[in-house]
Amino acid sequence: MIKHIVLYNLKPDVDKEASVKLIASLLEPLVGQIPGLQHLEIRRAYNGVDYALYSEFESREALAAYAVHPLHLAAKEQFFHLLDKRVAADYDL
């Protein structure tokens, strides 16, 4: 299993609460639709970043396939313009 954690800052001029709700509504339903994606949650953060994405994948290959999956790419198109900075970490369990 791979755990994938991403911390994001949104652009300063966006409504952070509404943006996080939008992003969660687009990405969380992908569980069960993209092979190998076992869990995904997005929550507003309060410690220096605007929100955190936590997800679990069956394998490194599943994570790589998720990154380029058409459903994931279509979701990203709807919120990518809101993002400012991103830091990611992946690790094996």
N, C-alpha and C positions, 0 to 999 in steps of 0.2 A: 504494500500500500504506500502511496505517496501522499503526503500532506503538502498543500499549496496555500501559502499565506501571502496576501498582498495588502499593503498599506497605501492608502491614497490620500492626497490632498486635492481638493477641488479648486477651481479658479475662484479668486476672491469675490467676484461679482455674482455668483450663483446662490440660489436659495439652497443651503446645505441639507436641510431636512427633506425638502421635496426631491432634491437630486438623489439622495440616498434611497428614498422610497422608490423612485423610478428605477434606479439601477437594480435594486433588489427584485423588483417586480419583473424585470427583464431576464435576470440571470438565474435566480433561484428555481424557476420552473424548468430549467434545462436538465435538472436531475430527472433521470428516467427517459430523457429524450436523446441524450448523447451517451453512447456506449462508454463504459468505464468511469463515468462521473458518478460517484456514489453519494456525495454530500456537498452542498454549497450553501453558505449563509453569508449574509452581508449585514453588518451592524454599524451604526454611528459610533465613532470613537471619540474619546475625550482627552487623550494624552499626547497631543502634538500632531495628530493626523485627523482627517475628517471622517474616514471610515475604513473598516477592515473587511476583507474578503477572506473567508476560510473555506477551503474545499478539500475533499479527499478523492483520490483516483485509485483505480485498481493497480496501475503500473505507470512507469515513466512514459511508456508508449501511449497510454490512454491520455495522459496529460498533454503530450505533444499533439495528439489527434484532436483534442478539445480546442487547443489554441487556434487551429485552422478549420474547425468544423463550421459549416455554413450557418447553423443556428447561432453559434457563439458570435461569429463575425457579424451577422445581422443585428444581434442584440447590441454589440459594441458600437455599431454605427449610430445608434440612437442616443448614446450618452458619452461617447469618446470626447466630444467637444467640451464637455464639462470638466474634464480632468486636467490637473496641473502637474502633479508629481506622483510617482509610483515607485515603490520598493517591494520586491518580491523575494520570497525564500521558499525553497522546496526541499523536502527531506524524506528519506525512506523510513518506514516504520517497521 
